[in-house]
Amino acid sequence: MNIGRGTLGVIAGVLMVMLAVIGHVLSPPAFDPPPLPASPQFRDIPAQPAAEVRPIAGAGFRGGPFRTEKLLVPARNETLRATIRSPLSPGRHPAFVFVQGSGSGDGGEFTQQAEWLARAGIVTLAYDKRTVGYSFRSRDFGLLADDALRMLRVLRQRPDVDPARAGLWGVSEGGWVVPIAAARDPRAAFVVLVSSPNVSPLRQVAWALNEQLLRLHAPTGVRDLLTRVMGGVGFDFLRYDGAPALEGITQPVLALYGTDDPSIPFVESTQALTRALRQGGDADYTIRFLAGADHAMRVNGGTFAAGYLPTLANWIRDLPRTARPSVPIAGATPVQRFEAADVPAAPWWGDSTILWLTLCLAAVGYVAAPVTEMVVRLRGRDLRFQANVQRWPAIRRRLRLMAWIGLGELAAVMAFITLIVLFSVNQAGAWPAVQAGWLVVRLLAVAMLAQTVATFAAVAAGQRDGWEPTPWQKSVLAGVLGGTALLLLTAAYYGLFAFPW
C-alpha cells in the first residue's frame, strides 16, 4: 500500500512547521541593532578650516620627480618587501609608515598617495603584509604592530628623514595595529588613523554587514543566517578590545573619516577614540570628516576625496603646531543610522566546532552508502538473486537523490554566504541576486525535507509489502537518512525553515 501524495504533502508541511519551531527554540537572540540616537556633538559640527586643505607647492599627481627605493626588511619568521618614496629636495623630512587594512596584500596599494606625498615633501614606506602568523582565522595585532615598528626604525635611520618627525599611518584594520605600535614606542612622532573602527572587529563587521543587507533589501532571514554563523565563529581576534591600546597613545593623533563609508560605524568610532584618548590623558587629537569619502578615502571608489591628501600633508608638515587644533572635530556632518551592536554568542550547539562535527557525521553517512554497496558487490553478493530485488533499486535512487540534494544545499549555502560577503567587501551587488540566492537556499531545504519524507514512505511501504532489508541495506538507509536528518536540524537552526518566508 502506497501513501498518497496529498498525505505526504501534509506530513512534510507538519515537519516543516516543527523544524521552524525547533529552529526558533534553539536559535540565539536575534541580532537587531537599534537606531543610534543623534548626538549633539555630531549634529552640527563646524566646517573644516580652509588652512588645513591649502595647496602644497609641487604636490600633486603630476608634480615633479621623486626617489623610489626597494628593500627587504627582516621580520619575525619572514622577510618583508618594502618600498620607500622620498622627495628629491635636500635636508631631513617628515616621514611615516603605511600600515595596511585587513586581508593579504602588498604595499603597491599605497603607490598613488605615496607619490603625491613624496612630491609634497614627505617620506613614506609601504611594505607587503606578512603571510606567516596572519590568516583568515588567526590575526595577531601585536605581531603586526611589531612589523610596523621595524619599518619605522628603518625610516629613522635614513639621512633624509627627521627621526623626531617620523610616525605611523594605519587604515581600517591598521586602526587596531597602529595604536599598539604607538603605545609600545613613544618615540613615534605622530599617529594617523584612516577609517579606523575603534570598536571590536566583530561589531565592525556586523555593523557593515547590516548596512549592506539593508541596502540590498535582503530578507530578515538572511541577516539571521549570517549572524548565527558569526556568533558561532571562534576567532578570538573578532572580540579584540582596542581601547587599552588607544589609551596608551601619547602622540598627536589625526583621525580621518568619510561620510560615505559603509564599512565602519564612524560616529561610534569617533566617540570610542576621543573617550580613550581622554582616559589616557592625550588631548592632542584632530578628527576630520570628509564629505563623500568612502572607506579608502575615495569618492565612489575613484579619485581621492578632495580634502584628504592636503589635510594629511599639511597636518604632518605643520606639526607640532597642528597637534592641538582650535576645533578638534570638524568637517562634514556624519550620519550613522544604527548602533554597532554585538552579535549574540551562539549556544554550544551552534558553535562552529559542533557545526563541523555535524557536517562530518552527515558526510560519513553519505559516504557509507556507496562504500557499503561497493564492498557487497566486490564480495559477490549480486542483488539480482534477492527475492525482493524490485524494491531496493527504487529506494536506492531516492537515497542518491536525497544525498545530492543535501550536498547541493551545503554548496548553495556556502556560495550564498560568499556572495553576501563579497558584496559587503566590495560594496557591490543588487537586491535581485540576494533574493534569488535566498530563494534557492530555502527551496533546496524544502526539497531535502520532501525527499526525506518520500524516502521514509517508500521504505515503510516496502516493509508492509514484505520487504526485509539486508544488514548492509540497513546501513545504507541509516547513513543517508541519519545524515540528512542532521542537515535538516542544522538548516532549522540557521533559520532556513523559519516563517515568514
N, C-alpha and C positions, 0 to 999 in steps of 0.2 A: 504494500500500500504506500503510495506516494503522498507527500504533503503538498497541498496546493500552493500556487504562487501567492495567492492572497494571504494565506496563513503565514507563509514565510515572510511576507512583507510586514505583517503585523508584529511578528517576533523580532524582526530586525529593527522596527520602529521602537518597540519597547526597550530593546537592548541599547539603542542609541540614546534614549532618554536616560537609562540607567548609567551609561557611560558619561553623559553630560553631568549628571548628579555627582558621580564619583569624582569627575574632574573638578567640580566646584568645591567639593568637600576636601579634597587632597591639595588643592592649589594654595599657594601663599596669598597674603593680602594683595589686592590689586594695586598696580602702580598707576597712580593718578595724581600727578603733581599739581598742586593748587596754583592759582594765579599769583604772581609776585605783586604784593602791594606797592603802589607808587611811593617812592621815597622822595621827600622834599629836596634832598641833596642832589638828586638827578633830574628833578622836574624841570629846572630852568638853569642849567649850568652856563657860565659865561663863555663867550666865544674865545677861541684860541688867539693869543696876542699875535699881531702881524709880524713882530720881530722874529718870532720863532720859525716862520716859514719864509724868511727873506732869502733871495737868491744868493748863491755862493759863486764867486768868480772862478771860472774854469771848470766848474762842476757840470755834470750833465752826461747824457748817454752818448753825445757826440763831441765831448770835450777833448782835451789834449791827451798825450800819451801817459802811460804809467808802466810800472815794472811788475812782471809776473814771475814768481818762483815756485818750483815744485820741490817738495822734500818728503822724506819719510821720518816719522816720529815714533820711537819705541813706546809702546803702551803695555799694560798688563796682559800678557799672554798673546799679544799680536803687535804688528806694526801698522800704523795708520798713515795713509797718504794725506798730505796737506798741501794747500795752495795759498801762497801769500801774495797779495796785491798791494803795492805801495806807491806813493807819489814819487815823482822824479825830482821834486823840489828838495833843496838841501835842508839839513837840520833834523831834529827829532820831532816826531809827530805823535798825535794820539792814536791809539790802536785798540782793537778788540777782536775777540774770538767769536765766530758764529757757532752756536750750538743748535743742532737740528731738532725738529719735532719727531713725532712717532714714526715708526717704520724704518726699514733699511733704506739707505740712500748714500749718495756721495756729496761732497762739497760743491759739486757743479751747480746745485740748485741756487746757490748764492752768487753766481757769476755776475749777473746783471747789476745787482745793487753793490757788490764789492767793487766793480769797475767804476761805478758812479762815485762811490765814497773815496776811492783812490784819487780820482780827479779833484775831489773836494778836500784832499789833504789828510785823509785818514787811512792808516794801515789796517788791513783785515786779514784774518786767517780763517779759511774754511777747510774742514777735514772730513774724510769719509768716516761714517759711523762704524763702530766696531761690530763684528759678527760673532765674536766669542763672548758669551755671557749676556747676550741680548737676543731675545726671541719673542714670538707672539705670546708665549705662555709665561715667560720669566723676564723681568726687567729690573736691573739693579741701578736705581738712580744715583746711588753713591758711587758706583763704578763709572758711570757716565760722567759724573762730576769730576772724578779723578782724571779722566781723559781731557776734559776741558781745561783743568789746571795745568796739565802737561803742556798743552798748546799755549796757554798764557805764559808759561815760563819761556817757551821758545820765542815769543814776541818780545818779552822783556830783555832778552839777550841781544837783540838786534841793534845796530848802531843808529838806525833811522827811526827807532821807537823811543819815546819818553816813557820809562818804566812807571813813572808816577801818574801817567795818564793812560794806562793800559787796563781795559776792563773786559766784561763778558756780556754777550748778547744771546738771548735764547728765545725761541719761538715755540708756541704750543707746548708739547711735552718738555721742551727745553725750559719751560717755566717752572718745572719741578726740579730740574737738574741744576740750573744756574744758581738759585738760592743756596743750595747745598755747597756748591763750589765757593760762592762768595763768603758764606759763613766760615768755611774752612780756611780761607786765605784773605785776611783783612787787607793785604797789600793790593788786592784787586781794586782798581780805582773807581769803578762805577759798575752799575748793573742796568742792562736794558732788557725789558720783558715785553715781547710782542705777542699779542693774543694769548696771554698766559692764563690758564684756567683758575689756579689757586684754590680750587675745590678738589675733592678726591677724583681720581681718574674714573671711578665708577659713576659718580654723579655727573661728571662732564659728559661721558659717553651716553648716559641715559638721557640727559637733557638734549643733547644734539640729536639723538635718535627720535625722541618725542617730537622735536621741532620738525624733523624731516618727515615723519609719518603724518603729522598734521598737514604739512604742505602737500603731501601726496594723497590726502583724503583716504588714508588707509583705515580699514575696519578696526574696531577696538580689539578684536581677536588677534590681529597681527601684533599689536603692542603687547598683549598678554603673552603671546608665544615668545617674543624676543626677550621680554623682561624676565620671564621664568627661566629661560636659558641663561641669561646673565646672572640671575640670582643664584643659580646652581654652580656657576663657574668658580673654581677655587684658585684663581690667580691672586696671590697676595698683593701684588703691586696695585691692583684696582682699588684697594682701600687705603692707599698711601695718604697720609695726612701731611700736607706741605707747610702747615702753619709754623711748626717749630723752626724749620729752615728759614722761612720768611722773617721770623722774629730775630734770627741771628744775623740778618743783614745790617751792616753799619755804613755801607757806602751809599752815595746818591743813587736814586732809582728813577729811571724813565720807563713808564708803562704806556704802551700804545695799544688801543683797541679800535676795531672797526665797527661801525653801527650796523653793517650788513653781514656780520659774522654769524653764520648759523651753527657754529661748532662749539662755542663756549658761552656760558651764562655771564656775559661781560659785566652786568651790574653787580651780581653777587661776587664775581671775581675781583672787582674793584673794592668792594666792601671788605672782602677777606684780606686783600693786600693791605689796605690802609689800617685795618684793625691790627694785623700782625706787626706792621712797622711801628705803629704807636706803642704796642705792647713791648717791643724791643727797644724803644727809645730813639728810633730813626725818624726824624721829621723832614729829611731831605728827599722828597719824592715829587715827581711830576707825572701826572696822568692826563693823557690826551685821547679824546675820542674823535676819530676821523670819519667824516661823513662819506658813506658809500663804500667804505673799505671792507673787504671780506677777511677771512681768516689769514690769508697770506699778504694782507695789506694791499691787495689789488682790487680793481673795480671790475666785478663780474669775471674774475679770472684773467683779465687782460693786463693793462698797464697798471703801474703802481698808483695808489691814491695820491692826489696832487700834493698833499702836505706831508706825506710820510718821510721821504728821504731828506728834504730840507729840515724838518723838525728833528730828525735823528742827528744829522750832521751838525746843525747849529748848537744843539744841546751839548754834544760831546766836545765840540771845539771851544765852547764858551765856559766850560767848567773851570773853576768851581762857582762862578757867578750864577750859573743856571741851576745849581744844586737845590736851591730852595726858592722857587718862584713865588711871586706875589699871589698868583692864582694856582693852587695845587692841582685842581681838577678843572679842565676846560675842554671846549670843542663842541661837536655836535651832540644833541641830546640823545642818549641811549635809551632804547625801549626794549625791555625784556619782559615777555608775557608771562612765563611760568617760572616757578622756583626750580632750582636744581635739587631734586629730591633723591634720596637713596632708593635703590631698587630693593624691595623686600627680600631678605635672605630666604633661600629655599629650605623647606624642611628636609630631613635627612633623606627621604625617599626621592627628593628632587635634586639631590646633589649630583654633580657631573660624574662622580665615581659610580654611583648607583645606575645612572643612565647608561654608561658604557658597559657595566656589568649586564644590564638588561639586554642591550643590543647584542652583546656577545652570546648570551644564552639563546636569544632568538636566532642568531646566526648558526649556532650549534644545532638547534632544532631543524633549521632549513637544510643544513649540510648533511644531517643524519639521514635524510630521506634518500637522496641519490646514492650515498655511500653504502647504505644498508642494502638497497636493491642491487647495486653492482656486486657486492660481496655474495649475495644469494645467487645471482646469475653465474658468477665465476665458480661457485661450488656445484653448479649443475642442476639447481632446483628450478626447472623451467615452469613458468606459470601456466603454460598450456596444459599441463597434466593435472591441474587443480579442478576439482569438480565444479566450483562456482567461479570459474575464471572470468565469466562475463561481467561480474560485479566490480572487480578490482580496477580494471582499466579506466572506467568512468570516474571512480573515486580518485584514482591517481591523477587524472587530468585536472580535477578540481584542486587537488593539493598543489600541483605545479602552478596553476593559475593563482592560487592564494599566495604562494611564495613569491611569484613575480610581482604581484600587486604590492605585497609588503615591502619588497626591495624597491619597487618604484616609489612607494610612499616615502621611504627613507631618503632616496635620491632627490625627490621633489622638495622635501622639507629643507635639506641641506642647500639645494640650489636656490630656494626661495630666500633663506636667511642670507646667503651670499649676495643675492641680488639686492636685498634691502641694505646690507652693509655697504656695498659698492655705491648704491645710490646716495647713502648718507655721507660717505667719504668724499665722493666727487660732486655732491650737491646736484645730482642729475636725476633723470627718471621722470616718468609720468604716471598718473594715477591708474590708467588702464592696465599697465603692466603689473602694478601691485594687486589690483582687483583680480586680474586673470590668474596670477600666481597663487593667490589665496584660494580662489575657486578650485584650481587644480589640486591643491594640497587637501582641501576638505572633501572633494569628490572622491579622491583616492582613498581617504579614510573611510568614507561610507561604502565604497566598493569593497574594501578589505573586510568590513563588518558583514556586508551582504554575502560575500563569498564564503566567509566562515560559517554563517548560518546555513547556507545552502549545502556546504560540505557536511556539517553535522547532520542535517536532514537526510542526506544521501547515505551516510553511514548508518543512521538509525533505521532507515527503510531497508537497507541491505540486511541488517541483523534480524529484522522482523521477518524477512523472506528466507531466513535460514543461513545467511552468510556468516561463516565463522572465520574472522581474520586470523592469519597465522601470527606467530610471535613477532616476526620481522615486520609484518604489515602493521601490527600494533605499535611497533617502534616508530615507523614512519608517521603514522597518524599522530602519535603523542608529540613527536618532534615538530611537525609542521603546525598542528593545531595549538600546541603549547607556545611555540614561538610567536605565532600570530596573536594569541591571547595577550602575551607580554607587550607586543607592539600596540595593541588596542588600548591597554591600560596606560601605556606611555602617551599615546595620542590623546587620551582623555585628560591626562594631567596637563598637557600643553594646550588644552582648550580647543582641540580640533572637532569636538562634538558639542561645543558649547552653543547656547542659544542667547541672543538671536544669531541667525546665520552670519 
